[in-house]
């Protein structure tokens, strides 16, 4: 049997053996590298073999330990040594002394398949790793990645204008991939364990809507809905004149945008959580919304109460769409939305609002709660933060505690001077 030997082939062959489908030793010869063989036993044990002459073979290693790329490199070393008249045993001993795969080999042969299945953002993580690290570090064995080289990489990225937080996320993605390699026994020591993140300003300016901006945003939404309703009426009049069935009447909202914005402003949902929201997760009778862990950034389910405006928006939207299942805000063909960029940018332009992202509605939700005197731990729970550190960015907006602290200075001064209020 011939096939290109990959990790997927190794895994499927092992499953076949454990299912009793392989009744005698099976050899799969690599269709790309002559002499490179995967041998499977009925017991499920798999090993890599290299045949370098008629009747002459060497076992390269256990398929449960070596990746296909590692085994392929060992096979090449043996075949190369034979071609040069050297001892193939010496070649394989040298190959075994350098068992760590390169970053590219590890990612493509092992990590990609795992992370895309087990992490919701797996595909994005893989794209980040390839874009950031393959050019400079792709051909370096994992155990030879040097913290100093990554520090120099970090310095160049910052000099190019990348934000500290962005560079930290890039490095954390790489360190996470290497931690998994350590857990799997591919490397004995994490080479970047002591590489520290760059210092970020955790108390930077939080962008949220001012009272006037929110008024203009709501006005722009209302005008947009009015225009969409008028356009629908004109379309239906045109259809009636031609004896065509009219399109459904617009009851409350021109489309998805207004209820999406209102729910975001009053629940603090992340955009992805809003896109993932389904009608069974919305309890209109109890005014409660459930964010499922499978669709949340923290992977933890949380429950968010609906205030009067958010509840009214969802009730009106359900009445308008007639839906009780599927996505609350369904995209084309009933599928999940992947972005609202075009309508969102146009809305902000109409409202005359600059420097405001969709995610800043989440900041607006949190900021208004804190300014209303809601304690930070309750805000943390509503936002779904795993700890208080992320929520502390809103602490400076609390109206009482800092003002009370500085007011205490006057009292202390008066007491020291013998003045009594």
C-alpha positions, 0 to 999 in steps of 0.5 A: 500500500502506498500513501503520503504518510501524515499524522492523519494517516497515522491516527486513522491507521491506529483506529483501524487496528484498535477496531480489529480491522487490521488482522496482520502486520500492515506496511504503508510505503510513503509515496514521496520518500522511497524507503520510508514506511509506516508499519502497523501491528494488529495490536495497534502499535505503529512504528516508522521504518526505513529500508535503505537496501534490499533486505536492510531496514532500521526502525526509526521510532514509535509512531506514538512518540515521533511525528511523521516529519520527525520520522521522515527526517530520520529516514532522510538522514539514513538514506543520505548516509548510505548514499555517501557510504557512511554508516546508517546507524551513526546517521540515525544516532545523530538524528535521534540526538536532535529529536525536537521538530522545527516550529513549522513541523510541530505546528503543521504536523501536530498542533494545528489539528488539536487546536482547531478542534479544541479551541474556539479560536483555533484557526485564528491562533494558527493564522497568527502563529504563521503570520508572526513567527514562520518567516524568522523562526519556522525552521528552528527546532522547538528546543532551540528557540531562544528568549533573546531572539524573541526579545529582539523580535518583540523590539522590532515589532514595537518599533514598527508601531505595533501596540504592546497588547498586540505583541503580548497576544502574539507571544502568548499564542506562541508560548501556549503552543509550546506549553502543549508541546511540553505536555505532550513530551515533544520537548523536555523544557519550555524554551520561553517559560521565562519570557515576560509580557511587555508592560501594558497600561491596564488603566488606559482611556475607556471609550464609551458613548457620551450622553450626546453621542448616544442621543445621536446614535439613537436618532440615526437608528430611528431615521434608518428604520424609518427609511427602510420602512418607507423603502419596503412600502414603496417596493410593496406598492410596486409589487402590488401594481404588478400583481406580485405577492408583497414582501413581509411588512416591517413592524418595528425595525428596518432590519437587525441593526437597531435591536442588535445595538440596543441589546448590546448597549443594555447587556454588554455582550461581546459581538461574537456572543451576540452573533451566537445568541439563539432563541432558546437562550432568551427567556422573555418571560423571566427577562433573562438571557443566557450566554452559552460557554461554547460561544463565550470567550471565557468558555463559561456560561453566564446569565444576563438579566434583561432590563426593560429596553433590552426586553422590549427590543427582543420582544418586538424583534421576535414578533417581527421575525416570527422566529422561536428557534435558530439564531436571534439575529440570523444572517443570510439564509438563517446562518450566523452573522460574521460581521455588521461592518458596512451598516455599522460604519454607515450608522456612525457616519450618520450619527457623527460619531468618530473613534467608536468600535462595536466593542465599545458598546460593551465599554459603554454598558460597563461604564454606565453601570459603574458611574451609577454606583454598581459595585465592580464585582457585579459588573465583572459577573455581568461582563463575564470576566474571569477575574476582577483585573479586567474590570478594574479598568472601569474603577476610575469612573466610580463616583464616590470612592475617590472623591470621598478619599480626597475629601478626607484630606480636608477633614484631616487638615482641619483636625490637625489645625484644631478646626472643627466643622 
